[in-house]
Amino acid sequence: IFICDDYSKGLKVIESLSNEFKPEKSEFFYIERGKESHIKYKPIQF
C-alpha cells in the first residue's frame, strides 16, 4: 500500500518502483479523497 496526496508525484513513485523491482504482476488503483460519494477505486494504467 502506497499513499500520496499528490497524484502526479504518486504516479512517478509507483512507476519508478515498478521499473526497479519489475514485479511479475502488479495492479495500481487510486481514490479521490474528500469526495462525498461512495469510495470507488479507479485503476491506473501506465
PQR file with spaces between the fields and no chain letter, atoms N, CA, C, O and H, PARSE charges and radii, in Angstrom:
ATOM       1  N    ILE     1       0.858   -1.169    0.000 -0.4000 1.5000
ATOM       2  CA   ILE     1       0.000    0.000    0.000 -0.0000 2.0000
ATOM       3  C    ILE     1       0.901    1.228    0.000  0.5500 1.7000
ATOM       4  O    ILE     1       1.840    1.333    0.790 -0.5500 1.4000
ATOM       5  N    PHE     2       0.596    2.143   -0.897 -0.4000 1.5000
ATOM       6  CA   PHE     2       1.344    3.392   -1.008 -0.0000 2.0000
ATOM       7  C    PHE     2       0.334    4.527   -0.988  0.5500 1.7000
ATOM       8  O    PHE     2      -0.639    4.505   -1.742 -0.5500 1.4000
ATOM       9  H    PHE     2      -0.167    2.057   -1.539  0.4000 1.0000
ATOM      10  N    ILE     3       0.553    5.508   -0.141 -0.4000 1.5000
ATOM      11  CA   ILE     3      -0.373    6.632   -0.026 -0.0000 2.0000
ATOM      12  C    ILE     3       0.377    7.923   -0.332  0.5500 1.7000
ATOM      13  O    ILE     3       1.451    8.174    0.215 -0.5500 1.4000
ATOM      14  H    ILE     3       1.343    5.526    0.472  0.4000 1.0000
ATOM      15  N    CYS     4      -0.197    8.735   -1.207 -0.4000 1.5000
ATOM      16  CA   CYS     4       0.402   10.017   -1.575 -0.0000 2.0000
ATOM      17  C    CYS     4      -0.718   11.015   -1.839  0.5500 1.7000
ATOM      18  O    CYS     4      -1.707   10.681   -2.491 -0.5500 1.4000
ATOM      19  H    CYS     4      -1.069    8.531   -1.652  0.4000 1.0000
ATOM      20  N    ASP     5      -0.567   12.236   -1.339 -0.4000 1.5000
ATOM      21  CA   ASP     5      -1.601   13.256   -1.532 -0.0000 2.0000
ATOM      22  C    ASP     5      -1.487   13.981   -2.866  0.5500 1.7000
ATOM      23  O    ASP     5      -2.406   14.706   -3.247 -0.5500 1.4000
ATOM      24  H    ASP     5       0.237   12.507   -0.810  0.4000 1.0000
ATOM      25  N    ASP     6      -0.397   13.807   -3.576 -0.4000 1.5000
ATOM      26  CA   ASP     6      -0.208   14.469   -4.869 -0.0000 2.0000
ATOM      27  C    ASP     6      -0.223   13.408   -5.961  0.5500 1.7000
ATOM      28  O    ASP     6       0.709   12.610   -6.066 -0.5500 1.4000
ATOM      29  H    ASP     6       0.350   13.218   -3.267  0.4000 1.0000
ATOM      30  N    TYR     7      -1.277   13.396   -6.774 -0.4000 1.5000
ATOM      31  CA   TYR     7      -1.474   12.341   -7.779 -0.0000 2.0000
ATOM      32  C    TYR     7      -0.280   12.204   -8.721  0.5500 1.7000
ATOM      33  O    TYR     7       0.187   11.090   -8.954 -0.5500 1.4000
ATOM      34  H    TYR     7      -2.034   14.044   -6.688  0.4000 1.0000
ATOM      35  N    SER     8       0.219   13.301   -9.263 -0.4000 1.5000
ATOM      36  CA   SER     8       1.314   13.213  -10.237 -0.0000 2.0000
ATOM      37  C    SER     8       2.601   12.706   -9.596  0.5500 1.7000
ATOM      38  O    SER     8       3.340   11.947  -10.222 -0.5500 1.4000
ATOM      39  H    SER     8      -0.161   14.207   -9.074  0.4000 1.0000
ATOM      40  N    LYS     9       2.883   13.113   -8.359 -0.4000 1.5000
ATOM      41  CA   LYS     9       4.073   12.608   -7.660 -0.0000 2.0000
ATOM      42  C    LYS     9       3.906   11.129   -7.342  0.5500 1.7000
ATOM      43  O    LYS     9       4.857   10.355   -7.453 -0.5500 1.4000
ATOM      44  H    LYS     9       2.283   13.730   -7.851  0.4000 1.0000
ATOM      45  N    GLY    10       2.708   10.739   -6.951 -0.4000 1.5000
ATOM      46  CA   GLY    10       2.438    9.328   -6.664 -0.0000 2.0000
ATOM      47  C    GLY    10       2.638    8.455   -7.883  0.5500 1.7000
ATOM      48  O    GLY    10       3.177    7.353   -7.778 -0.5500 1.4000
ATOM      49  H    GLY    10       1.936   11.368   -6.861  0.4000 1.0000
ATOM      50  N    LEU    11       2.204    8.939   -9.052 -0.4000 1.5000
ATOM      51  CA   LEU    11       2.411    8.190  -10.297 -0.0000 2.0000
ATOM      52  C    LEU    11       3.888    7.975  -10.574  0.5500 1.7000
ATOM      53  O    LEU    11       4.299    6.886  -10.976 -0.5500 1.4000
ATOM      54  H    LEU    11       1.766    9.834   -9.138  0.4000 1.0000
ATOM      55  N    LYS    12       4.684    9.011  -10.359 -0.4000 1.5000
ATOM      56  CA   LYS    12       6.130    8.903  -10.591 -0.0000 2.0000
ATOM      57  C    LYS    12       6.749    7.867   -9.657  0.5500 1.7000
ATOM      58  O    LYS    12       7.601    7.081  -10.073 -0.5500 1.4000
ATOM      59  H    LYS    12       4.351    9.895  -10.032  0.4000 1.0000
ATOM      60  N    VAL    13       6.320    7.866   -8.401 -0.4000 1.5000
ATOM      61  CA   VAL    13       6.875    6.931   -7.418 -0.0000 2.0000
ATOM      62  C    VAL    13       6.512    5.491   -7.757  0.5500 1.7000
ATOM      63  O    VAL    13       7.389    4.627   -7.754 -0.5500 1.4000
ATOM      64  H    VAL    13       5.628    8.504   -8.064  0.4000 1.0000
ATOM      65  N    ILE    14       5.244    5.208   -8.050 -0.4000 1.5000
ATOM      66  CA   ILE    14       4.881    3.812   -8.329 -0.0000 2.0000
ATOM      67  C    ILE    14       5.458    3.343   -9.658  0.5500 1.7000
ATOM      68  O    ILE    14       5.774    2.163   -9.809 -0.5500 1.4000
ATOM      69  H    ILE    14       4.531    5.910   -8.052  0.4000 1.0000
ATOM      70  N    GLU    15       5.600    4.244  -10.618 -0.4000 1.5000
ATOM      71  CA   GLU    15       6.234    3.864  -11.883 -0.0000 2.0000
ATOM      72  C    GLU    15       7.711    3.547  -11.653  0.5500 1.7000
ATOM      73  O    GLU    15       8.232    2.582  -12.213 -0.5500 1.4000
ATOM      74  H    GLU    15       5.344    5.203  -10.495  0.4000 1.0000
ATOM      75  N    SER    16       8.381    4.346  -10.838 -0.4000 1.5000
ATOM      76  CA   SER    16       9.788    4.115  -10.516 -0.0000 2.0000
ATOM      77  C    SER    16       9.972    2.793   -9.771  0.5500 1.7000
ATOM      78  O    SER    16      10.870    2.016  -10.096 -0.5500 1.4000
ATOM      79  H    SER    16       7.958    5.129  -10.383  0.4000 1.0000
ATOM      80  N    LEU    17       9.126    2.537   -8.778 -0.4000 1.5000
ATOM      81  CA   LEU    17       9.207    1.282   -8.025 -0.0000 2.0000
ATOM      82  C    LEU    17       8.929    0.083   -8.924  0.5500 1.7000
ATOM      83  O    LEU    17       9.595   -0.946   -8.815 -0.5500 1.4000
ATOM      84  H    LEU    17       8.397    3.167   -8.514  0.4000 1.0000
ATOM      85  N    SER    18       7.960    0.213   -9.800 -0.4000 1.5000
ATOM      86  CA   SER    18       7.628   -0.868  -10.724 -0.0000 2.0000
ATOM      87  C    SER    18       8.796   -1.163  -11.660  0.5500 1.7000
ATOM      88  O    SER    18       9.099   -2.325  -11.930 -0.5500 1.4000
ATOM      89  H    SER    18       7.419    1.049   -9.889  0.4000 1.0000
ATOM      90  N    ASN    19       9.447   -0.121  -12.152 -0.4000 1.5000
ATOM      91  CA   ASN    19      10.603   -0.309  -13.037 -0.0000 2.0000
ATOM      92  C    ASN    19      11.794   -0.904  -12.301  0.5500 1.7000
ATOM      93  O    ASN    19      12.537   -1.705  -12.868 -0.5500 1.4000
ATOM      94  H    ASN    19       9.200    0.823  -11.933  0.4000 1.0000
ATOM      95  N    GLU    20      11.983   -0.519  -11.038 -0.4000 1.5000
ATOM      96  CA   GLU    20      13.121   -1.009  -10.264 -0.0000 2.0000
ATOM      97  C    GLU    20      12.960   -2.471   -9.862  0.5500 1.7000
ATOM      98  O    GLU    20      13.901   -3.254   -9.989 -0.5500 1.4000
ATOM      99  H    GLU    20      11.379    0.131  -10.577  0.4000 1.0000
ATOM     100  N    PHE    21      11.780   -2.844   -9.379 -0.4000 1.5000
ATOM     101  CA   PHE    21      11.575   -4.196   -8.862 -0.0000 2.0000
ATOM     102  C    PHE    21      11.022   -5.166   -9.898  0.5500 1.7000
ATOM     103  O    PHE    21      11.114   -6.378   -9.709 -0.5500 1.4000
ATOM     104  H    PHE    21      11.016   -2.208   -9.276  0.4000 1.0000
ATOM     105  N    LYS    22      10.455   -4.665  -10.980 -0.4000 1.5000
ATOM     106  CA   LYS    22       9.930   -5.464  -12.085 -0.0000 2.0000
ATOM     107  C    LYS    22       9.078   -6.653  -11.609  0.5500 1.7000
ATOM     108  O    LYS    22       9.428   -7.806  -11.862 -0.5500 1.4000
ATOM     109  H    LYS    22      10.381   -3.680  -11.134  0.4000 1.0000
ATOM     110  N    PRO    23       7.970   -6.374  -10.928 -0.5600 1.5000
ATOM     111  CA   PRO    23       7.111   -7.471  -10.461  0.2800 2.0000
ATOM     112  C    PRO    23       6.467   -8.209  -11.632  0.5500 1.7000
ATOM     113  O    PRO    23       6.200   -7.625  -12.682 -0.5500 1.4000
ATOM     114  N    GLU    24       6.226   -9.497  -11.431 -0.4000 1.5000
ATOM     115  CA   GLU    24       5.561  -10.288  -12.476 -0.0000 2.0000
ATOM     116  C    GLU    24       4.129   -9.811  -12.677  0.5500 1.7000
ATOM     117  O    GLU    24       3.618   -9.809  -13.797 -0.5500 1.4000
ATOM     118  H    GLU    24       6.442   -9.971  -10.578  0.4000 1.0000
ATOM     119  N    LYS    25       3.492   -9.410  -11.593 -0.4000 1.5000
ATOM     120  CA   LYS    25       2.113   -8.919  -11.668 -0.0000 2.0000
ATOM     121  C    LYS    25       1.967   -7.749  -10.701  0.5500 1.7000
ATOM     122  O    LYS    25       2.458   -7.799   -9.574 -0.5500 1.4000
ATOM     123  H    LYS    25       3.907   -9.412  -10.684  0.4000 1.0000
ATOM     124  N    SER    26       1.304   -6.718  -11.142 -0.4000 1.5000
ATOM     125  CA   SER    26       1.032   -5.590  -10.255 -0.0000 2.0000
ATOM     126  C    SER    26      -0.245   -4.892  -10.709  0.5500 1.7000
ATOM     127  O    SER    26      -0.574   -4.871  -11.895 -0.5500 1.4000
ATOM     128  H    SER    26       0.905   -6.677  -12.059  0.4000 1.0000
ATOM     129  N    GLU    27      -0.943   -4.332   -9.756 -0.4000 1.5000
ATOM     130  CA   GLU    27      -2.152   -3.569  -10.036 -0.0000 2.0000
ATOM     131  C    GLU    27      -2.096   -2.308   -9.186  0.5500 1.7000
ATOM     132  O    GLU    27      -1.770   -2.361   -8.001 -0.5500 1.4000
ATOM     133  H    GLU    27      -0.676   -4.349   -8.792  0.4000 1.0000
ATOM     134  N    PHE    28      -2.410   -1.197   -9.788 -0.4000 1.5000
ATOM     135  CA   PHE    28      -2.390    0.070   -9.077 -0.0000 2.0000
ATOM     136  C    PHE    28      -3.752    0.734   -9.201  0.5500 1.7000
ATOM     137  O    PHE    28      -4.365    0.744  -10.269 -0.5500 1.4000
ATOM     138  H    PHE    28      -2.675   -1.154  -10.752  0.4000 1.0000
ATOM     139  N    PHE    29      -4.210    1.286   -8.088 -0.4000 1.5000
ATOM     140  CA   PHE    29      -5.508    1.953   -8.048 -0.0000 2.0000
ATOM     141  C    PHE    29      -5.366    3.260   -7.280  0.5500 1.7000
ATOM     142  O    PHE    29      -4.457    3.422   -6.466 -0.5500 1.4000
ATOM     143  H    PHE    29      -3.713    1.278   -7.221  0.4000 1.0000
ATOM     144  N    TYR    30      -6.268    4.180   -7.548 -0.4000 1.5000
ATOM     145  CA   TYR    30      -6.289    5.416   -6.778 -0.0000 2.0000
ATOM     146  C    TYR    30      -7.718    5.735   -6.361  0.5500 1.7000
ATOM     147  O    TYR    30      -8.687    5.241   -6.938 -0.5500 1.4000
ATOM     148  H    TYR    30      -7.006    4.048   -8.209  0.4000 1.0000
ATOM     149  N    ILE    31      -7.812    6.568   -5.351 -0.4000 1.5000
ATOM     150  CA   ILE    31      -9.115    7.009   -4.867 -0.0000 2.0000
ATOM     151  C    ILE    31      -9.016    8.506   -4.593  0.5500 1.7000
ATOM     152  O    ILE    31      -7.999    8.988   -4.094 -0.5500 1.4000
ATOM     153  H    ILE    31      -7.025    6.969   -4.882  0.4000 1.0000
ATOM     154  N    GLU    32     -10.067    9.230   -4.919 -0.4000 1.5000
ATOM     155  CA   GLU    32     -10.096   10.658   -4.645 -0.0000 2.0000
ATOM     156  C    GLU    32     -10.608   10.863   -3.230  0.5500 1.7000
ATOM     157  O    GLU    32     -11.726   10.467   -2.900 -0.5500 1.4000
ATOM     158  H    GLU    32     -10.893    8.839   -5.325  0.4000 1.0000
ATOM     159  N    ARG    33      -9.789   11.481   -2.401 -0.4000 1.5000
ATOM     160  CA   ARG    33     -10.191   11.724   -1.025 -0.0000 2.0000
ATOM     161  C    ARG    33     -11.025   12.989   -0.932  0.5500 1.7000
ATOM     162  O    ARG    33     -10.914   13.888   -1.766 -0.5500 1.4000
ATOM     163  H    ARG    33      -8.881   11.802   -2.669  0.4000 1.0000
ATOM     164  N    GLY    34     -11.852   13.043    0.081 -0.4000 1.5000
ATOM     165  CA   GLY    34     -12.640   14.230    0.341 -0.0000 2.0000
ATOM     166  C    GLY    34     -13.922   14.321   -0.465  0.5500 1.7000
ATOM     167  O    GLY    34     -14.668   15.294   -0.345 -0.5500 1.4000
ATOM     168  H    GLY    34     -11.942   12.313    0.758  0.4000 1.0000
ATOM     169  N    LYS    35     -14.177   13.331   -1.272 -0.4000 1.5000
ATOM     170  CA   LYS    35     -15.425   13.329   -2.036 -0.0000 2.0000
ATOM     171  C    LYS    35     -16.535   12.788   -1.138  0.5500 1.7000
ATOM     172  O    LYS    35     -16.288   11.933   -0.287 -0.5500 1.4000
ATOM     173  H    LYS    35     -13.571   12.542   -1.370  0.4000 1.0000
ATOM     174  N    GLU    36     -17.752   13.284   -1.325 -0.4000 1.5000
ATOM     175  CA   GLU    36     -18.871   12.812   -0.512 -0.0000 2.0000
ATOM     176  C    GLU    36     -19.530   11.573   -1.104  0.5500 1.7000
ATOM     177  O    GLU    36     -20.463   11.024   -0.519 -0.5500 1.4000
ATOM     178  H    GLU    36     -17.954   13.979   -2.015  0.4000 1.0000
ATOM     179  N    SER    37     -19.049   11.135   -2.254 -0.4000 1.5000
ATOM     180  CA   SER    37     -19.622    9.951   -2.887 -0.0000 2.0000
ATOM     181  C    SER    37     -19.049    8.685   -2.253  0.5500 1.7000
ATOM     182  O    SER    37     -18.172    8.749   -1.392 -0.5500 1.4000
ATOM     183  H    SER    37     -18.291   11.582   -2.729  0.4000 1.0000
ATOM     184  N    HIS    38     -19.555    7.541   -2.692 -0.4000 1.5000
ATOM     185  CA   HIS    38     -19.060    6.265   -2.194 -0.0000 2.0000
ATOM     186  C    HIS    38     -17.614    6.057   -2.622  0.5500 1.7000
ATOM     187  O    HIS    38     -17.171    6.578   -3.646 -0.5500 1.4000
ATOM     188  H    HIS    38     -20.267    7.489   -3.392  0.4000 1.0000
ATOM     189  N    ILE    39     -16.892    5.290   -1.824 -0.4000 1.5000
ATOM     190  CA   ILE    39     -15.495    5.001   -2.142 -0.0000 2.0000
ATOM     191  C    ILE    39     -15.443    4.156   -3.405  0.5500 1.7000
ATOM     192  O    ILE    39     -16.084    3.108   -3.485 -0.5500 1.4000
ATOM     193  H    ILE    39     -17.251    4.867   -0.993  0.4000 1.0000
ATOM     194  N    LYS    40     -14.686    4.606   -4.382 -0.4000 1.5000
ATOM     195  CA   LYS    40     -14.550    3.876   -5.633 -0.0000 2.0000
ATOM     196  C    LYS    40     -13.089    3.936   -6.066  0.5500 1.7000
ATOM     197  O    LYS    40     -12.558    5.011   -6.345 -0.5500 1.4000
ATOM     198  H    LYS    40     -14.165    5.457   -4.317  0.4000 1.0000
ATOM     199  N    TYR    41     -12.452    2.786   -6.118 -0.4000 1.5000
ATOM     200  CA   TYR    41     -11.063    2.724   -6.545 -0.0000 2.0000
ATOM     201  C    TYR    41     -11.008    2.694   -8.060  0.5500 1.7000
ATOM     202  O    TYR    41     -11.730    1.929   -8.699 -0.5500 1.4000
ATOM     203  H    TYR    41     -12.883    1.913   -5.891  0.4000 1.0000
ATOM     204  N    LYS    42     -10.157    3.523   -8.633 -0.4000 1.5000
ATOM     205  CA   LYS    42     -10.030    3.613  -10.088 -0.0000 2.0000
ATOM     206  C    LYS    42      -8.665    3.079  -10.496  0.5500 1.7000
ATOM     207  O    LYS    42      -7.660    3.434   -9.879 -0.5500 1.4000
ATOM     208  H    LYS    42      -9.570    4.145   -8.114  0.4000 1.0000
ATOM     209  N    PRO    43      -8.604    2.232  -11.523 -0.5600 1.5000
ATOM     210  CA   PRO    43      -7.316    1.659  -11.933  0.2800 2.0000
ATOM     211  C    PRO    43      -6.405    2.704  -12.573  0.5500 1.7000
ATOM     212  O    PRO    43      -6.872    3.663  -13.186 -0.5500 1.4000
ATOM     213  N    ILE    44      -5.112    2.501  -12.421 -0.4000 1.5000
ATOM     214  CA   ILE    44      -4.100    3.350  -13.043 -0.0000 2.0000
ATOM     215  C    ILE    44      -3.435    2.543  -14.138  0.5500 1.7000
ATOM     216  O    ILE    44      -2.954    1.436  -13.893 -0.5500 1.4000
ATOM     217  H    ILE    44      -4.732    1.722  -11.922  0.4000 1.0000
ATOM     218  N    GLN    45      -3.404    3.083  -15.332 -0.4000 1.5000
ATOM     219  CA   GLN    45      -2.757    2.431  -16.472 -0.0000 2.0000
ATOM     220  C    GLN    45      -1.488    3.202  -16.808  0.5500 1.7000
ATOM     221  O    GLN    45      -1.502    4.432  -16.855 -0.5500 1.4000
ATOM     222  H    GLN    45      -3.795    3.982  -15.530  0.4000 1.0000
ATOM     223  N    PHE    46      -0.396    2.489  -17.041 -0.4000 1.5000
ATOM     224  CA   PHE    46       0.852    3.141  -17.469 -0.0000 2.0000
ATOM     225  C    PHE    46       0.993    3.039  -18.951  0.5500 1.7000
ATOM     226  O    PHE    46       1.975    3.525  -19.512 -0.5500 1.4000
ATOM     227  H    PHE    46      -0.384    1.490  -17.003  0.4000 1.0000
